[in-house]
């Protein structure tokens, strides 16, 4: 039985790596096309559109996608009513934000680009509906369904946009439109494939009340994580221009190749560690974590050695100016990996506010450092502020796990 369980874990890990790998490769080759098709200013705006969708999605479901995982582990029989309630709640928030965006449009407020701004909210809403289903498939261990949906959502808009631009030509709004064309039918399919249950107002209220009490601490955490990853580009745009945003985006994209590896394996790892903590298999988890750590370090070293090759694939020689900051970004990503490993401990104990604390501190520090240092040292300093912030994020969660839970998975 243990052999079969291990084989199943290995198989799921391979599925997640394939899913993340295939989607990431498609995105990377598409970015290579975009950097050569658009000028740097247009590409900079497009990259801001990409990162705005996950940020805005947090304000649509209030991070309740995380509660779905907790319910599946602890009260599996309630999973259908929770999923349906969270979807209805998200629809209500989307309607409210639709009014806000209408007011901003009336006041002629431009967030990124006049054309793209009109699509961000819709793309974010359908992103949420899909993410709810992905959370369920992940914690259930259904790696095949997860990765099919993940690849379609992550990669297909890029493929179709590249083909459209090759045969018909167009601007950056083409991506936003095609993205919406892909995610709408996918989200509708996921919503209607599940059995609908009758929800009374009382049941909906109690479910959302429990969900929000669990998830609300995740909101600053999720926003902080997203800001930590993306705020530097918005600040670079504020202090400099879309050209510097484009340069930094390519450097950061190399970092996300590294992150894609450990975030893919984390989808298997999170299920493993939560079930292991439930069964109090601490020594077994620590042994697996050390092997996991070694593999992630080796992958990081390989990416450092291939940085010039990767930048050349992603763009062209005009972007070689950012080669020197890539190792710094990769080291920051490594500390983020360590944070993701340790953060499963307070998540298991439902102390989600303790997950929020390190992310909140790190995001605040990142913004302060960038505001102080960007005007003085230029846009490349954002790589160093990112490294410092990710290190602090890891250090805080590490101390929390040692002091409160007496658990150290890394030594």
N, C-alpha and C positions, 0 to 999 in steps of 0.2 A: 504493500500500500504506500509506504514512504517513497519507494522508487517511482511509482506512478505519479505521486504528488510532485516530486522533483522534476520529472519529465514534463509534466503539465506546466510547471512554473517556467522551465526553460523554453518550452514551446511558446508560451504567452510572451515571454521576454523577446523572443525572436520576432513574433508578430508585431509587437510594439516598435521594435527597432526598424523593421521593414516599413511599417506604416509611417513612422516619423521620418525615416530615411528617404522613402520614395517622395513623400510630400515636400520634404526640405530640398531634395535635389531638383524637383520641378520648379519650386519657388526660386532657388538659386540661379538656375539657368534662365528663368524668366527675368529675374533682376538684371542679369547680364544683358538681356535684350533691351530692357527698359532703359538702362544706363546709356546705351548707345543710340536708342531711338529718340529719347527725350533729352532736352538740355538739362543741366544740373539743377536749375531753378524749378523746373517742372517735376523732375524726379524727387527733389526735396519735398515738394508739396504732396506728391503721391505717397512717399514714405510716412508723412505725418498722418495721412488718411488711414494707412494700415494700422498704425499704433493707436489711433483714436477709438477704433471699434471695441477692442477689449476694455479700454478705460471706461467708455460710456456704458458698456454692458453691465458693469458693477452697479450702476445707478438704476438699472432696469429690474434686476432680480434681487438686489441687495445681498449678493453672494450666497443666496440660498441653495445654489447648486452643491455647495459643500455639505449642507444638511442632508441631502439625499444619500451621500456616502455613509454618514453617521447612522441614519435610520436603517439602511440596509444591513449594517453590521449588528445593530442592537435591537431593532424592531422590524424585521423584514416584512411582517404582515401588513404594515402601514404604508408600504412604499408607493402603492398606486395612488392613494389619497394625497400623499405628500407631493408627488410629481404633478398631479393635476392641479393642486392648490397653488403650487409655485408658478405654474404656467399662467393661471388666472391672475395671480398677483402681478406678474410681469406684464401682462396685457394692460392692467390698470395703470401701472407706472409708465408704460410706453405711451398711453393716451395722454397722461399728464405732461410728459416731456414733449409730446407732439405740439401741445399748446405753447410750451416755452420756446421751442424752436420756431414756431410760427411768429411769435412776438419778436424774436431776434431777427428773423428774416424781414419783418415789417420795418424794424429799426435799421435795416441794412447793415447788420453786424456780420462781419465775415470772420469765421474761425480759421479756416485753412484756405479754401477756394470757394468762390460763389457756387460753382456747379457741384463740387464734391460735398459741400455742407448740407445740401438738400438730401443726400443719400446716407449720411453717416448714421442718423437715428434709425432708419429702417434696417440697415445692415446690422446694426448693433442688436436690435430686437430679435431678428431671426438668428443671430449668433447665439443669443441667450437660449432660445428654444432648442437649438441643436446642442448646446453645451449641457443642458439639463439631461438630455438623453445620453450624451457621452459620459457624464458622471455616473449614471446608472450602469451603463455597459462596462465601464472601467472597474467599479467596485464589485460588480457581479462576476468579473473575470471573463467576460465575453469579448475576448481580444479580436476575434474576426470581425464581428459587427462594428466594434469600436473603430477599427482601423479603416474599414471600407468607408464609413461615414466621415472619419477624420480626413482621409485623403481627398474625398469629394469636396468637402468644405474648404480645406486648406489649399489644394492644388488646382482643382478644375477651373476656378476663376482666372488663375494666371495663364493656364494653357489656352483657354478660350480667348482671353484678351490678346495674347501674343498672336494667335491665328487671325483674329479680327484686324489687328493693326497691320499685319503683313498683307492681307488681301484687300482691306478697305481703307486703312489709315484712320487716324482719329487722335483725340487728345487724352489727357489723364482721366477725364470723366468716363471714358470708355470702360476703364477697370471697375469703377463704382457701379455702373449700370449692369455690367456682366456679372459682377459679384452678386448683386441682388437677384438676377435671373437664376443663378445657381442655388442660392441659399433658401429662396422662398419655397420652391417645390420640395426641397430636401426637408425643411422644417415642417411643412404640411404633412409630408409622408410620416415623419417621426411622431407627430402629434396624433394622427389618426390610426396608426398601427397598433396603439395600445387600447386596451379595453377601457371605455369610459365608465366611471362610476357616478352615482348620484351623490352630490355634495350638498348637504344642508348648510345654511348660513352658519349655524353653530359649529359644525364640523370644520368648515373652511376657516372660521375665525380661530378656533383652538389649534388647528394645524399650523396656520401662519404665525400665530402667537408663539408656539413652540419653536417653529423654524427660525423666526426672527431673533428670539432670545439666544439661539445657538449661533446664528449667522451674523448678526449685527456687529459683534466684535471683529468679524472677518472683513467688514467694509473698510475700515481704516487700514487693515492689513493688506487687503487686495489692492486698494488704491495706492498704498505706499509701495507695494511691490511693483505695480505698473508705473508709478511715478519714478521710482528708482531706475527702472529700465528705460523710461521714455522721456522724462522731464528734461534731460540734458539737451535733447534735440529741439524741444520747444524753446528752451533758453538760448540755444545756439542761434536759432532763427531770430529771436528777439534782439540779441546783441550783434549778430552778423547778418547772414542772408541764407536763402535756400541753397546756395552753392555749398556753403560749409556744412549745412544739414546733410546734403547729399554725400559729401566726403565722409563725414562721421558715420552716416548710415552704413556705408560699405564696411568700415572697420568694425562696427558693432555687429553687422551681419555675420562676419567671420566668427565673432564671439558666440552668436546664436547657433552656429553649426555645432560648437562644443556643447552649448546648453541643450540643443536638440537631442544629443546622445543621452545625457543623464536624465532629462525630463521624460524621454521615451521609456527608459528602463525604470524610472520612478513610478510609472503607472502600474508596473508589476510590483515594484518594491513597496509601495504604499499599502497595497492589499496584504502583502506578505507580513509587513511589520505590524499592521493593526491586528491581524489575526494572531501573530506571535505574542504581542503584548497582552491580548485577551487571555491567552493560554500561559502567560508568564514564562515564555521561552527566551529569557533575556540573553543567556549565554549563546544560544543558537543565533539570535539576531546579531549579536556583536561579532561573531565569527564571520557571518555572511557580509556584514557591513565593511569589515576590513578588506575582504576580497573585492568587494564592490568599489571601495575607495581606490585600490591599486589600479583597477581597470580604468577608472575615470582619469586618474593621473596620467597613465600611459596615453590615453586618447588625447589629452591636452597637449602633451609633448609633441605628438605627431602633428597636431594642427599648427603648433608654433613653427615647426620645421617646414610646413607646407604653406605658410602664410602668403608668400609672393604668388605662388601658383593659384591659390584660392582667390586672391584679389584680381588676378588676371582673368580668371574664369568669370568672376562676378561683374567685372567692368572693363576698364581699359587702362592704359599706362598713365592717364591723367589723374587716376586715383591712387597711384603709388605713393603719394605724399603722406598717406596715413599708415604705411607699413610699420613705422616705429611705435605706434600706440597699440597695435594689436596684442602683443604679449601682456601688456598691462590690463587690457580688457579681459583677456583669457584668465588671468590670475583672479580678477574680480569674479568672473563666472565660477571659478573653482570654489571660492568662499560661499557663493550663492548655493552651489551644490551641497556643501556641508550644512548650510542652513536648512535646506529641504530635507536632509536626512534627519536632523535633530528635531525639526518642527513637528514630526509625526507624533512625538511623545505628548506634548500638551494637547494636540488634536485628539488623540485617543482618550485622554482624561477629560475631554470636553472643556478644557480651559482655553477657549479660543482667544480670549483677551490677551493671553500670554504669547500667542502667535503674533498678535497685532503689535505688541510693544516693540520688538526688535525691528520689524519692518517700518513702523512709524518713526522710530528714532533714525534709522538709516536713510529713509526718504527725506526727512527734514534736514538731516545733515548734508545730504547730497545737494539739495536745493540751495542751502546756505553757502556751501563751498563753491558751487557753480556761480552763484550771484557775486561772490567776492572775487573768485579767481578767473572767471572767463574774460572779463574786460581787461585784466592785467596780462594774462599769459596766453590768451587766444583759445580757440575752440578745442584744441588737442588736450588741454588740461582736463577736459571732461572725462577722459579715460582714467586719470589718476583719482579724481573725485569719486568715480564709480568704484574703483578698487577699494578705496578707503571705506566707502559706505557699505559695500558688501561684506567687508571684513568686520565692521562694527555690528552689522546685522547678525552674522554668525556668532560673534563673541557673546552678544547678549543672550541669544537663544541657548548657547552652550552653557553659560553660567546658570540660567534658569533651570535647565535640565539637571545640572549637577546639584544645585542647592535645593530645589523643590522636590524633584523626583528621585534623586540619587542614582540617576542612570547616565552612563557615558557610553555611547555606542561606538565611539571612535578610537578608544584605547582599551 
